Amino acid sequence: MALAEMGVGKVPTASLLNSQPNWSYFMIWSEQLRGNNTNSEIQTAYFLPRVLNQGEVKLP
C-alpha cells in the first residue's frame, strides 16, 4: 500500500509508520511539505530507519 500524492500536509511520524507496516512509500506534495512541516519534522521523517532516500536503493 502507498500514500501517493498526499495533500494532507504532515509528514508521517515514526509511530504512524510503525503502526502501518504494509506501507511501501509516501509522497507528499512539495507545497504541503514546506508549508505544513517544520524543518525538524521533515528531517526526522526522512531520516527514519524505514525511509529510503534517493541513492539508498540499489537495483541489480
C-alpha distance matrix in Angstrom:
0.0 3.8 7.1 9.3 13.0 13.2 16.7 17.1 19.0 18.3 16.5 14.4 16.9 17.1 17.2 14.1 12.0 14.0 13.3 9.5 9.5 6.1 4.8 5.7 7.6 9.4 12.2 15.0 17.9 20.9 23.3 21.1 20.7 24.5 25.5 23.7 23.4 26.2 26.6 26.3 22.9 21.6 23.1 21.9 18.2 18.5 20.6 18.5 18.3 14.5 14.6 15.8 18.1 19.9 22.1 20.4 18.5 21.1 20.5 23.3
3.8 0.0 3.8 5.7 9.4 9.9 13.6 14.3 15.9 15.5 13.6 12.3 15.3 16.0 16.7 13.5 11.5 14.3 14.1 10.5 11.0 8.4 5.4 5.3 5.1 6.0 8.5 11.3 14.2 17.2 19.6 17.6 17.2 20.9 22.1 20.5 20.3 23.2 23.5 23.5 20.2 18.6 20.4 19.6 15.8 15.9 18.4 16.8 17.3 13.7 12.8 13.9 15.5 17.3 19.9 18.6 17.1 20.0 19.8 23.0
7.1 3.8 0.0 3.8 6.7 6.3 9.9 10.6 12.2 12.0 10.7 10.0 13.4 15.0 15.8 12.3 11.1 14.5 14.2 11.1 12.6 10.9 7.4 8.0 6.1 4.5 6.3 8.2 11.1 14.3 16.3 14.1 14.0 17.8 18.6 17.0 17.1 20.2 20.9 21.2 17.7 16.2 18.5 18.0 14.2 14.7 17.7 16.4 17.7 14.4 13.1 14.6 15.6 17.5 20.6 19.6 18.7 21.9 22.2 25.6
9.3 5.7 3.8 0.0 3.8 5.6 9.0 11.0 12.4 13.2 12.2 12.5 16.1 18.0 19.1 15.8 14.5 18.0 17.9 14.8 16.0 14.0 10.5 10.0 7.6 5.7 5.2 7.2 9.1 12.4 14.6 13.1 13.4 17.1 18.0 17.1 17.6 20.8 21.3 22.2 19.0 16.9 19.4 19.5 15.8 15.7 19.0 18.4 19.8 16.6 14.6 15.4 15.6 16.7 20.0 19.7 18.6 21.7 21.7 25.2
13.0 9.4 6.7 3.8 0.0 3.8 6.2 9.1 10.3 12.0 11.7 13.1 16.9 19.3 20.6 17.3 16.6 20.3 20.2 17.6 19.1 17.4 13.9 13.5 10.5 7.7 5.3 5.4 5.9 9.5 11.3 10.1 11.0 14.5 15.1 14.7 15.8 19.1 19.8 21.3 18.3 16.1 19.0 19.6 16.2 16.1 19.8 19.7 21.6 18.9 16.4 17.1 16.6 17.5 21.0 21.2 20.6 23.7 24.0 27.6
13.2 9.9 6.3 5.6 3.8 0.0 3.8 5.6 7.1 8.6 8.9 10.4 14.1 16.9 17.9 14.6 14.5 18.3 18.0 15.8 17.9 16.9 13.3 13.8 10.9 7.4 6.0 4.5 6.1 9.6 10.7 8.4 9.5 13.0 13.2 12.0 13.2 16.7 18.0 19.1 15.8 14.3 17.5 17.7 14.3 15.1 18.7 18.3 20.6 18.1 15.9 17.4 17.2 18.8 22.4 22.2 22.0 25.4 26.1 29.7
16.7 13.6 9.9 9.0 6.2 3.8 0.0 3.8 5.4 8.4 10.1 12.2 15.7 19.0 19.8 16.6 17.2 20.9 20.4 18.7 21.2 20.3 16.8 17.6 14.6 11.0 9.1 6.4 6.0 9.3 8.9 6.5 8.9 11.9 11.0 10.2 12.4 16.1 17.9 19.4 16.2 15.0 18.6 19.1 16.1 17.2 20.9 20.7 23.4 21.2 19.0 20.5 20.0 21.4 25.1 25.2 25.3 28.7 29.4 33.1
17.1 14.3 10.6 11.0 9.1 5.6 3.8 0.0 3.8 6.1 8.6 10.3 13.4 16.9 17.2 14.2 15.5 19.0 18.3 17.1 20.0 19.7 16.5 17.9 15.2 11.6 10.8 8.0 8.8 11.5 10.8 7.4 9.4 12.3 11.0 8.9 10.9 14.7 17.0 18.0 14.6 14.3 17.9 17.7 15.0 16.9 20.2 19.7 22.6 20.6 18.8 21.0 20.8 22.8 26.5 26.1 26.4 30.0 31.0 34.7
19.0 15.9 12.2 12.4 10.3 7.1 5.4 3.8 0.0 3.8 6.8 9.6 12.4 16.0 17.0 14.5 15.7 19.2 19.2 18.3 21.0 21.1 17.7 18.7 15.6 11.9 10.6 7.2 7.8 9.3 8.5 4.7 6.2 8.7 7.6 5.3 7.3 11.1 13.4 14.7 11.5 11.2 14.9 15.2 13.0 14.8 18.1 18.1 21.4 19.9 17.8 19.9 19.3 21.2 24.9 24.8 25.6 29.2 30.6 34.4
18.3 15.5 12.0 13.2 12.0 8.6 8.4 6.1 3.8 0.0 3.8 6.4 8.7 12.4 13.4 11.4 12.7 16.1 16.3 16.0 18.6 19.3 16.1 17.4 14.5 11.1 10.8 8.1 10.0 11.2 11.1 7.5 7.0 9.5 9.2 6.1 6.1 9.5 11.8 12.1 8.6 8.9 12.4 12.0 9.9 12.3 15.3 15.0 18.3 17.1 15.4 18.0 17.8 20.3 23.8 23.1 24.2 28.0 29.7 33.4
16.5 13.6 10.7 12.2 11.7 8.9 10.1 8.6 6.8 3.8 0.0 3.8 6.5 9.8 11.6 9.8 10.2 13.6 14.6 14.0 16.1 16.9 13.7 14.6 11.6 8.6 8.8 7.2 10.2 11.1 12.2 9.1 7.2 10.1 11.2 8.7 7.2 9.9 11.0 10.9 7.2 6.7 9.8 9.2 6.4 8.8 11.8 11.4 14.7 13.5 11.6 14.2 14.3 17.0 20.4 19.5 20.7 24.4 26.3 30.0
14.4 12.3 10.0 12.5 13.1 10.4 12.2 10.3 9.6 6.4 3.8 0.0 3.8 6.7 8.2 6.0 6.5 9.9 10.8 10.4 12.6 13.9 11.0 12.6 10.5 8.2 10.0 9.6 13.1 14.5 15.9 12.7 11.0 13.9 14.9 12.1 10.5 12.7 13.7 12.7 9.0 9.2 11.3 9.5 6.4 9.3 11.5 9.9 12.8 11.2 10.3 13.6 14.6 17.8 20.8 19.3 20.2 23.9 25.6 29.2
16.9 15.3 13.4 16.1 16.9 14.1 15.7 13.4 12.4 8.7 6.5 3.8 0.0 3.8 5.4 5.2 6.3 8.6 10.0 10.9 12.8 15.0 12.9 14.7 13.1 11.5 13.5 13.1 16.5 17.4 18.7 15.5 13.4 15.8 16.8 13.7 11.4 12.8 13.6 11.6 8.3 9.6 10.9 8.0 6.1 9.7 10.8 8.7 11.6 10.9 10.9 14.5 15.9 19.4 22.0 20.1 21.4 25.1 27.1 30.6
17.1 16.0 15.0 18.0 19.3 16.9 19.0 16.9 16.0 12.4 9.8 6.7 3.8 0.0 3.8 5.5 5.2 6.0 8.5 10.0 11.1 13.9 12.5 14.2 13.4 12.9 15.5 15.8 19.4 20.3 21.9 18.9 16.6 18.9 20.3 17.4 14.8 15.6 15.8 13.3 10.6 11.8 11.9 8.5 7.2 10.1 10.0 6.9 8.9 8.7 9.8 13.6 15.6 19.4 21.4 19.0 20.3 23.8 25.9 29.2
17.2 16.7 15.8 19.1 20.6 17.9 19.8 17.2 17.0 13.4 11.6 8.2 5.4 3.8 0.0 3.8 5.5 5.1 6.1 8.7 10.6 13.7 12.9 15.5 15.2 14.6 17.5 17.7 21.2 22.6 23.9 20.5 18.8 21.2 22.0 18.7 16.6 17.8 18.6 16.1 13.2 14.8 15.4 11.9 10.6 13.7 13.8 10.5 12.1 11.4 13.0 16.8 19.1 22.8 24.9 22.3 23.3 26.7 28.6 31.7
14.1 13.5 12.3 15.8 17.3 14.6 16.6 14.2 14.5 11.4 9.8 6.0 5.2 5.5 3.8 0.0 3.8 5.4 5.2 6.5 9.2 11.5 10.2 13.1 12.7 11.8 14.8 15.0 18.5 20.4 21.7 18.3 16.9 19.8 20.4 17.2 15.7 17.6 18.7 16.8 13.4 14.5 15.8 12.9 10.6 13.5 14.5 11.5 13.2 11.5 12.5 16.2 18.4 21.9 24.3 22.0 22.5 26.0 27.5 30.8
12.0 11.5 11.1 14.5 16.6 14.5 17.2 15.5 15.7 12.7 10.2 6.5 6.3 5.2 5.5 3.8 0.0 3.8 5.4 5.2 6.6 8.9 7.5 9.9 9.8 9.9 13.3 14.4 18.2 19.9 21.8 18.8 17.1 20.1 21.4 18.6 16.8 18.5 18.9 17.2 14.0 14.2 15.0 12.3 9.6 11.7 12.5 9.3 10.3 8.0 9.3 12.9 15.5 19.0 21.2 18.7 19.0 22.4 23.8 27.0
14.0 14.3 14.5 18.0 20.3 18.3 20.9 19.0 19.2 16.1 13.6 9.9 8.6 6.0 5.1 5.4 3.8 0.0 3.8 5.4 5.8 9.4 9.5 12.0 12.8 13.5 17.0 18.2 22.0 23.7 25.5 22.5 20.6 23.5 24.8 21.8 19.8 21.2 21.5 19.3 16.4 17.1 17.3 14.2 12.1 14.2 14.1 10.4 10.5 8.7 11.3 14.8 17.8 21.3 23.1 20.2 20.4 23.6 25.1 28.0
13.3 14.1 14.2 17.9 20.2 18.0 20.4 18.3 19.2 16.3 14.6 10.8 10.0 8.5 6.1 5.2 5.4 3.8 0.0 3.8 6.1 9.0 9.6 12.9 13.9 14.3 17.8 18.9 22.5 24.6 26.2 22.9 21.6 24.7 25.4 22.2 20.8 22.6 23.5 21.4 18.2 19.1 19.9 16.9 14.6 17.0 17.4 13.9 14.2 12.1 14.3 17.7 20.6 24.1 26.0 23.3 23.2 26.3 27.5 30.3
9.5 10.5 11.1 14.8 17.6 15.8 18.7 17.1 18.3 16.0 14.0 10.4 10.9 10.0 8.7 6.5 5.2 5.4 3.8 0.0 3.8 5.6 6.0 9.5 10.9 11.7 15.4 16.9 20.5 23.0 24.8 21.7 20.6 24.0 24.9 22.0 20.9 23.1 23.8 22.2 18.8 19.0 20.1 17.5 14.6 16.4 17.4 14.1 14.2 11.2 13.0 16.0 18.9 22.1 24.2 21.6 21.0 24.1 24.8 27.7
9.5 11.0 12.6 16.0 19.1 17.9 21.2 20.0 21.0 18.6 16.1 12.6 12.8 11.1 10.6 9.2 6.6 5.8 6.1 3.8 0.0 3.8 5.7 8.2 10.6 12.5 16.3 18.5 22.2 24.4 26.7 23.9 22.4 25.8 27.1 24.5 23.0 24.9 25.1 23.4 20.4 20.2 20.6 18.1 15.3 16.4 16.9 13.5 12.6 9.5 11.9 14.5 17.8 20.9 22.5 19.5 18.7 21.5 22.1 24.7
6.1 8.4 10.9 14.0 17.4 16.9 20.3 19.7 21.1 19.3 16.9 13.9 15.0 13.9 13.7 11.5 8.9 9.4 9.0 5.6 3.8 0.0 3.8 6.2 9.3 11.6 15.3 17.8 21.3 23.9 26.3 23.7 22.6 26.2 27.5 25.1 24.1 26.4 26.5 25.4 22.2 21.5 22.3 20.3 17.0 17.7 18.7 15.8 14.9 11.3 13.0 14.9 18.0 20.6 22.3 19.7 18.2 20.8 20.8 23.4
4.8 5.4 7.4 10.5 13.9 13.3 16.8 16.5 17.7 16.1 13.7 11.0 12.9 12.5 12.9 10.2 7.5 9.5 9.6 6.0 5.7 3.8 0.0 3.8 5.8 7.8 11.5 14.1 17.5 20.1 22.5 20.1 19.0 22.6 23.9 21.8 20.8 23.2 23.4 22.6 19.3 18.3 19.4 17.8 14.3 14.8 16.5 14.0 13.8 10.1 10.7 12.7 15.3 17.9 20.0 17.8 16.6 19.6 19.9 22.9
5.7 5.3 8.0 10.0 13.5 13.8 17.6 17.9 18.7 17.4 14.6 12.6 14.7 14.2 15.5 13.1 9.9 12.0 12.9 9.5 8.2 6.2 3.8 0.0 3.8 7.3 10.5 13.8 17.1 19.3 22.2 20.3 18.9 22.5 24.2 22.6 21.5 23.8 23.4 22.9 20.0 18.3 19.1 18.1 14.5 14.1 15.8 13.8 13.3 9.5 9.4 10.3 12.9 15.0 16.9 14.9 13.2 16.1 16.2 19.3
7.6 5.1 6.1 7.6 10.5 10.9 14.6 15.2 15.6 14.5 11.6 10.5 13.1 13.4 15.2 12.7 9.8 12.8 13.9 10.9 10.6 9.3 5.8 3.8 0.0 3.8 6.8 10.2 13.4 15.5 18.5 16.7 15.2 18.8 20.7 19.3 18.3 20.6 20.2 20.1 17.2 15.2 16.3 15.8 12.1 11.4 13.8 12.6 13.0 9.5 8.0 8.9 10.6 12.7 15.3 13.9 12.8 16.1 16.7 20.2
9.4 6.0 4.5 5.7 7.7 7.4 11.0 11.6 11.9 11.1 8.6 8.2 11.5 12.9 14.6 11.8 9.9 13.5 14.3 11.7 12.5 11.6 7.8 7.3 3.8 0.0 3.8 6.6 10.0 12.3 15.0 13.0 11.8 15.4 17.1 15.7 15.0 17.6 17.7 17.9 14.8 12.8 14.7 14.4 10.6 10.5 13.6 12.7 14.2 11.3 9.1 10.5 11.3 13.4 16.6 15.7 15.3 18.8 19.7 23.3
12.2 8.5 6.3 5.2 5.3 6.0 9.1 10.8 10.6 10.8 8.8 10.0 13.5 15.5 17.5 14.8 13.3 17.0 17.8 15.4 16.3 15.3 11.5 10.5 6.8 3.8 0.0 3.8 6.7 8.9 11.8 10.5 9.5 13.0 14.8 14.1 13.9 16.7 16.6 17.7 14.8 12.2 14.5 15.2 11.6 11.0 14.6 14.7 16.6 14.1 11.3 11.9 11.5 12.8 16.4 16.3 16.1 19.6 20.4 24.1
15.0 11.3 8.2 7.2 5.4 4.5 6.4 8.0 7.2 8.1 7.2 9.6 13.1 15.8 17.7 15.0 14.4 18.2 18.9 16.9 18.5 17.8 14.1 13.8 10.2 6.6 3.8 0.0 3.8 6.3 8.5 6.7 6.2 9.9 11.1 10.6 10.9 14.0 14.5 15.9 13.1 10.8 13.8 14.7 11.5 11.6 15.3 15.7 18.3 16.3 13.4 14.5 13.6 15.1 18.8 18.9 19.3 22.8 23.9 27.6
17.9 14.2 11.1 9.1 5.9 6.1 6.0 8.8 7.8 10.0 10.2 13.1 16.5 19.4 21.2 18.5 18.2 22.0 22.5 20.5 22.2 21.3 17.5 17.1 13.4 10.0 6.7 3.8 0.0 3.8 5.6 5.3 6.1 9.0 9.9 10.5 11.7 14.8 15.4 17.6 15.1 12.7 15.8 17.3 14.6 14.4 18.2 19.0 21.7 19.8 16.8 17.4 15.9 16.6 20.4 21.2 21.5 24.8 25.8 29.5
20.9 17.2 14.3 12.4 9.5 9.6 9.3 11.5 9.3 11.2 11.1 14.5 17.4 20.3 22.6 20.4 19.9 23.7 24.6 23.0 24.4 23.9 20.1 19.3 15.5 12.3 8.9 6.3 3.8 0.0 3.8 5.4 5.0 6.6 8.3 10.0 10.8 13.1 13.2 16.0 14.3 11.4 14.4 16.6 14.5 13.8 17.5 19.1 21.9 20.7 17.3 17.6 15.4 15.8 19.5 20.7 21.6 24.9 26.3 30.0
23.3 19.6 16.3 14.6 11.3 10.7 8.9 10.8 8.5 11.1 12.2 15.9 18.7 21.9 23.9 21.7 21.8 25.5 26.2 24.8 26.7 26.3 22.5 22.2 18.5 15.0 11.8 8.5 5.6 3.8 0.0 3.8 5.5 5.7 5.8 8.3 10.1 12.6 13.5 16.5 14.9 12.8 16.1 18.2 16.4 16.5 20.0 21.5 24.6 23.5 20.3 21.0 19.0 19.5 23.2 24.4 25.3 28.6 30.0 33.8
21.1 17.6 14.1 13.1 10.1 8.4 6.5 7.4 4.7 7.5 9.1 12.7 15.5 18.9 20.5 18.3 18.8 22.5 22.9 21.7 23.9 23.7 20.1 20.3 16.7 13.0 10.5 6.7 5.3 5.4 3.8 0.0 3.8 5.6 5.0 5.6 7.7 11.0 12.6 14.9 12.6 11.1 14.8 16.2 14.2 15.0 18.6 19.5 22.7 21.5 18.6 20.0 18.5 19.8 23.5 24.1 25.0 28.5 30.0 33.7
20.7 17.2 14.0 13.4 11.0 9.5 8.9 9.4 6.2 7.0 7.2 11.0 13.4 16.6 18.8 16.9 17.1 20.6 21.6 20.6 22.4 22.6 19.0 18.9 15.2 11.8 9.5 6.2 6.1 5.0 5.5 3.8 0.0 3.8 5.7 5.9 5.9 8.6 9.4 11.8 9.7 7.6 11.1 12.8 11.0 11.5 15.0 16.3 19.6 18.7 15.7 17.0 15.4 16.9 20.5 21.0 22.3 25.9 27.7 31.5
24.5 20.9 17.8 17.1 14.5 13.0 11.9 12.3 8.7 9.5 10.1 13.9 15.8 18.9 21.2 19.8 20.1 23.5 24.7 24.0 25.8 26.2 22.6 22.5 18.8 15.4 13.0 9.9 9.0 6.6 5.7 5.6 3.8 0.0 3.8 5.8 5.7 7.2 7.9 11.1 10.1 8.3 11.5 13.8 13.0 13.3 16.4 18.2 21.7 21.4 18.3 19.4 17.4 18.6 22.0 22.9 24.6 28.1 30.1 33.9
25.5 22.1 18.6 18.0 15.1 13.2 11.0 11.0 7.6 9.2 11.2 14.9 16.8 20.3 22.0 20.4 21.4 24.8 25.4 24.9 27.1 27.5 23.9 24.2 20.7 17.1 14.8 11.1 9.9 8.3 5.8 5.0 5.7 3.8 0.0 3.8 6.1 8.2 10.3 13.1 11.7 11.0 14.4 16.1 15.3 16.3 19.4 20.7 24.3 23.8 21.0 22.5 20.7 22.0 25.6 26.3 27.8 31.4 33.2 37.0
23.7 20.5 17.0 17.1 14.7 12.0 10.2 8.9 5.3 6.1 8.7 12.1 13.7 17.4 18.7 17.2 18.6 21.8 22.2 22.0 24.5 25.1 21.8 22.6 19.3 15.7 14.1 10.6 10.5 10.0 8.3 5.6 5.9 5.8 3.8 0.0 3.8 7.0 9.9 11.7 9.6 9.8 13.4 14.3 13.3 15.1 18.1 18.8 22.5 21.9 19.5 21.6 20.4 22.3 25.9 26.0 27.5 31.2 33.1 36.8
23.4 20.3 17.1 17.6 15.8 13.2 12.4 10.9 7.3 6.1 7.2 10.5 11.4 14.8 16.6 15.7 16.8 19.8 20.8 20.9 23.0 24.1 20.8 21.5 18.3 15.0 13.9 10.9 11.7 10.8 10.1 7.7 5.9 5.7 6.1 3.8 0.0 3.8 6.6 8.0 5.9 6.4 9.8 10.7 10.2 12.2 14.7 15.7 19.4 19.3 17.1 19.2 18.1 20.3 23.6 23.5 25.4 29.1 31.3 35.1
26.2 23.2 20.2 20.8 19.1 16.7 16.1 14.7 11.1 9.5 9.9 12.7 12.8 15.6 17.8 17.6 18.5 21.2 22.6 23.1 24.9 26.4 23.2 23.8 20.6 17.6 16.7 14.0 14.8 13.1 12.6 11.0 8.6 7.2 8.2 7.0 3.8 0.0 3.8 5.3 5.2 6.3 8.6 9.8 10.8 12.5 14.3 15.8 19.6 20.2 18.0 20.0 18.7 20.9 23.9 23.8 26.2 29.8 32.3 36.0
26.6 23.5 20.9 21.3 19.8 18.0 17.9 17.0 13.4 11.8 11.0 13.7 13.6 15.8 18.6 18.7 18.9 21.5 23.5 23.8 25.1 26.5 23.4 23.4 20.2 17.7 16.6 14.5 15.4 13.2 13.5 12.6 9.4 7.9 10.3 9.9 6.6 3.8 0.0 3.8 5.5 5.1 6.1 8.5 10.0 10.6 12.1 14.3 18.0 19.0 16.6 18.1 16.4 18.4 21.1 21.2 23.9 27.4 30.2 33.8
26.3 23.5 21.2 22.2 21.3 19.1 19.4 18.0 14.7 12.1 10.9 12.7 11.6 13.3 16.1 16.8 17.2 19.3 21.4 22.2 23.4 25.4 22.6 22.9 20.1 17.9 17.7 15.9 17.6 16.0 16.5 14.9 11.8 11.1 13.1 11.7 8.0 5.3 3.8 0.0 3.8 5.5 5.2 6.0 8.5 10.0 10.5 12.3 15.9 17.4 15.6 17.6 16.6 19.2 21.6 21.1 23.9 27.4 30.3 33.8
22.9 20.2 17.7 19.0 18.3 15.8 16.2 14.6 11.5 8.6 7.2 9.0 8.3 10.6 13.2 13.4 14.0 16.4 18.2 18.8 20.4 22.2 19.3 20.0 17.2 14.8 14.8 13.1 15.1 14.3 14.9 12.6 9.7 10.1 11.7 9.6 5.9 5.2 5.5 3.8 0.0 3.8 5.6 5.1 6.1 8.6 10.0 10.9 14.7 15.4 13.7 16.2 15.7 18.5 21.3 20.5 22.8 26.5 29.1 32.7
21.6 18.6 16.2 16.9 16.1 14.3 15.0 14.3 11.2 8.9 6.7 9.2 9.6 11.8 14.8 14.5 14.2 17.1 19.1 19.0 20.2 21.5 18.3 18.3 15.2 12.8 12.2 10.8 12.7 11.4 12.8 11.1 7.6 8.3 11.0 9.8 6.4 6.3 5.1 5.5 3.8 0.0 3.8 5.5 5.3 6.2 8.6 10.2 13.9 14.3 11.8 13.7 12.5 15.1 18.0 17.7 19.9 23.6 26.2 29.8
23.1 20.4 18.5 19.4 19.0 17.5 18.6 17.9 14.9 12.4 9.8 11.3 10.9 11.9 15.4 15.8 15.0 17.3 19.9 20.1 20.6 22.3 19.4 19.1 16.3 14.7 14.5 13.8 15.8 14.4 16.1 14.8 11.1 11.5 14.4 13.4 9.8 8.6 6.1 5.2 5.6 3.8 0.0 3.8 5.5 5.3 6.0 8.6 12.1 13.4 11.1 12.6 11.5 14.1 16.5 15.9 18.7 22.2 25.2 28.7
21.9 19.6 18.0 19.5 19.6 17.7 19.1 17.7 15.2 12.0 9.2 9.5 8.0 8.5 11.9 12.9 12.3 14.2 16.9 17.5 18.1 20.3 17.8 18.1 15.8 14.4 15.2 14.7 17.3 16.6 18.2 16.2 12.8 13.8 16.1 14.3 10.7 9.8 8.5 6.0 5.1 5.5 3.8 0.0 3.8 5.7 5.4 6.3 10.0 11.5 10.2 12.6 12.7 15.9 18.1 16.8 19.3 22.8 25.7 29.2
18.2 15.8 14.2 15.8 16.2 14.3 16.1 15.0 13.0 9.9 6.4 6.4 6.1 7.2 10.6 10.6 9.6 12.1 14.6 14.6 15.3 17.0 14.3 14.5 12.1 10.6 11.6 11.5 14.6 14.5 16.4 14.2 11.0 13.0 15.3 13.3 10.2 10.8 10.0 8.5 6.1 5.3 5.5 3.8 0.0 3.8 5.6 5.5 9.2 9.4 7.6 10.4 10.8 14.2 16.8 15.4 17.3 21.0 23.5 27.1
18.5 15.9 14.7 15.7 16.1 15.1 17.2 16.9 14.8 12.3 8.8 9.3 9.7 10.1 13.7 13.5 11.7 14.2 17.0 16.4 16.4 17.7 14.8 14.1 11.4 10.5 11.0 11.6 14.4 13.8 16.5 15.0 11.5 13.3 16.3 15.1 12.2 12.5 10.6 10.0 8.6 6.2 5.3 5.7 3.8 0.0 3.8 5.7 8.6 8.9 6.0 7.7 7.2 10.5 13.1 12.0 14.2 17.9 20.5 24.1
20.6 18.4 17.7 19.0 19.8 18.7 20.9 20.2 18.1 15.3 11.8 11.5 10.8 10.0 13.8 14.5 12.5 14.1 17.4 17.4 16.9 18.7 16.5 15.8 13.8 13.6 14.6 15.3 18.2 17.5 20.0 18.6 15.0 16.4 19.4 18.1 14.7 14.3 12.1 10.5 10.0 8.6 6.0 5.4 5.6 3.8 0.0 3.8 6.4 8.3 6.5 8.1 8.4 11.8 13.4 11.6 14.3 17.7 20.8 24.1
18.5 16.8 16.4 18.4 19.7 18.3 20.7 19.7 18.1 15.0 11.4 9.9 8.7 6.9 10.5 11.5 9.3 10.4 13.9 14.1 13.5 15.8 14.0 13.8 12.6 12.7 14.7 15.7 19.0 19.1 21.5 19.5 16.3 18.2 20.7 18.8 15.7 15.8 14.3 12.3 10.9 10.2 8.6 6.3 5.5 5.7 3.8 0.0 3.8 5.5 5.4 8.4 10.1 13.8 15.4 12.9 14.9 18.4 21.1 24.3
18.3 17.3 17.7 19.8 21.6 20.6 23.4 22.6 21.4 18.3 14.7 12.8 11.6 8.9 12.1 13.2 10.3 10.5 14.2 14.2 12.6 14.9 13.8 13.3 13.0 14.2 16.6 18.3 21.7 21.9 24.6 22.7 19.6 21.7 24.3 22.5 19.4 19.6 18.0 15.9 14.7 13.9 12.1 10.0 9.2 8.6 6.4 3.8 0.0 3.8 5.6 7.7 10.4 14.0 14.7 11.6 13.3 16.4 19.1 22.0
14.5 13.7 14.4 16.6 18.9 18.1 21.2 20.6 19.9 17.1 13.5 11.2 10.9 8.7 11.4 11.5 8.0 8.7 12.1 11.2 9.5 11.3 10.1 9.5 9.5 11.3 14.1 16.3 19.8 20.7 23.5 21.5 18.7 21.4 23.8 21.9 19.3 20.2 19.0 17.4 15.4 14.3 13.4 11.5 9.4 8.9 8.3 5.5 3.8 0.0 3.8 6.6 9.9 13.4 14.6 11.5 12.2 15.4 17.6 20.6
14.6 12.8 13.1 14.6 16.4 15.9 19.0 18.8 17.8 15.4 11.6 10.3 10.9 9.8 13.0 12.5 9.3 11.3 14.3 13.0 11.9 13.0 10.7 9.4 8.0 9.1 11.3 13.4 16.8 17.3 20.3 18.6 15.7 18.3 21.0 19.5 17.1 18.0 16.6 15.6 13.7 11.8 11.1 10.2 7.6 6.0 6.5 5.4 5.6 3.8 0.0 3.8 6.5 10.2 12.0 9.5 10.6 14.2 16.5 19.9
15.8 13.9 14.6 15.4 17.1 17.4 20.5 21.0 19.9 18.0 14.2 13.6 14.5 13.6 16.8 16.2 12.9 14.8 17.7 16.0 14.5 14.9 12.7 10.3 8.9 10.5 11.9 14.5 17.4 17.6 21.0 20.0 17.0 19.4 22.5 21.6 19.2 20.0 18.1 17.6 16.2 13.7 12.6 12.6 10.4 7.7 8.1 8.4 7.7 6.6 3.8 0.0 3.8 6.9 8.3 5.9 7.0 10.7 13.2 16.7
18.1 15.5 15.6 15.6 16.6 17.2 20.0 20.8 19.3 17.8 14.3 14.6 15.9 15.6 19.1 18.4 15.5 17.8 20.6 18.9 17.8 18.0 15.3 12.9 10.6 11.3 11.5 13.6 15.9 15.4 19.0 18.5 15.4 17.4 20.7 20.4 18.1 18.7 16.4 16.6 15.7 12.5 11.5 12.7 10.8 7.2 8.4 10.1 10.4 9.9 6.5 3.8 0.0 3.8 6.2 5.6 7.5 11.1 13.8 17.4
19.9 17.3 17.5 16.7 17.5 18.8 21.4 22.8 21.2 20.3 17.0 17.8 19.4 19.4 22.8 21.9 19.0 21.3 24.1 22.1 20.9 20.6 17.9 15.0 12.7 13.4 12.8 15.1 16.6 15.8 19.5 19.8 16.9 18.6 22.0 22.3 20.3 20.9 18.4 19.2 18.5 15.1 14.1 15.9 14.2 10.5 11.8 13.8 14.0 13.4 10.2 6.9 3.8 0.0 3.8 5.6 7.0 9.9 12.4 15.9
22.1 19.9 20.6 20.0 21.0 22.4 25.1 26.5 24.9 23.8 20.4 20.8 22.0 21.4 24.9 24.3 21.2 23.1 26.0 24.2 22.5 22.3 20.0 16.9 15.3 16.6 16.4 18.8 20.4 19.5 23.2 23.5 20.5 22.0 25.6 25.9 23.6 23.9 21.1 21.6 21.3 18.0 16.5 18.1 16.8 13.1 13.4 15.4 14.7 14.6 12.0 8.3 6.2 3.8 0.0 3.8 5.7 7.4 10.5 13.6
20.4 18.6 19.6 19.7 21.2 22.2 25.2 26.1 24.8 23.1 19.5 19.3 20.1 19.0 22.3 22.0 18.7 20.2 23.3 21.6 19.5 19.7 17.8 14.9 13.9 15.7 16.3 18.9 21.2 20.7 24.4 24.1 21.0 22.9 26.3 26.0 23.5 23.8 21.2 21.1 20.5 17.7 15.9 16.8 15.4 12.0 11.6 12.9 11.6 11.5 9.5 5.9 5.6 5.6 3.8 0.0 3.8 6.4 9.9 13.1
18.5 17.1 18.7 18.6 20.6 22.0 25.3 26.4 25.6 24.2 20.7 20.2 21.4 20.3 23.3 22.5 19.0 20.4 23.2 21.0 18.7 18.2 16.6 13.2 12.8 15.3 16.1 19.3 21.5 21.6 25.3 25.0 22.3 24.6 27.8 27.5 25.4 26.2 23.9 23.9 22.8 19.9 18.7 19.3 17.3 14.2 14.3 14.9 13.3 12.2 10.6 7.0 7.5 7.0 5.7 3.8 0.0 3.8 6.5 10.0
21.1 20.0 21.9 21.7 23.7 25.4 28.7 30.0 29.2 28.0 24.4 23.9 25.1 23.8 26.7 26.0 22.4 23.6 26.3 24.1 21.5 20.8 19.6 16.1 16.1 18.8 19.6 22.8 24.8 24.9 28.6 28.5 25.9 28.1 31.4 31.2 29.1 29.8 27.4 27.4 26.5 23.6 22.2 22.8 21.0 17.9 17.7 18.4 16.4 15.4 14.2 10.7 11.1 9.9 7.4 6.4 3.8 0.0 3.8 6.6
20.5 19.8 22.2 21.7 24.0 26.1 29.4 31.0 30.6 29.7 26.3 25.6 27.1 25.9 28.6 27.5 23.8 25.1 27.5 24.8 22.1 20.8 19.9 16.2 16.7 19.7 20.4 23.9 25.8 26.3 30.0 30.0 27.7 30.1 33.2 33.1 31.3 32.3 30.2 30.3 29.1 26.2 25.2 25.7 23.5 20.5 20.8 21.1 19.1 17.6 16.5 13.2 13.8 12.4 10.5 9.9 6.5 3.8 0.0 3.8
23.3 23.0 25.6 25.2 27.6 29.7 33.1 34.7 34.4 33.4 30.0 29.2 30.6 29.2 31.7 30.8 27.0 28.0 30.3 27.7 24.7 23.4 22.9 19.3 20.2 23.3 24.1 27.6 29.5 30.0 33.8 33.7 31.5 33.9 37.0 36.8 35.1 36.0 33.8 33.8 32.7 29.8 28.7 29.2 27.1 24.1 24.1 24.3 22.0 20.6 19.9 16.7 17.4 15.9 13.6 13.1 10.0 6.6 3.8 0.0
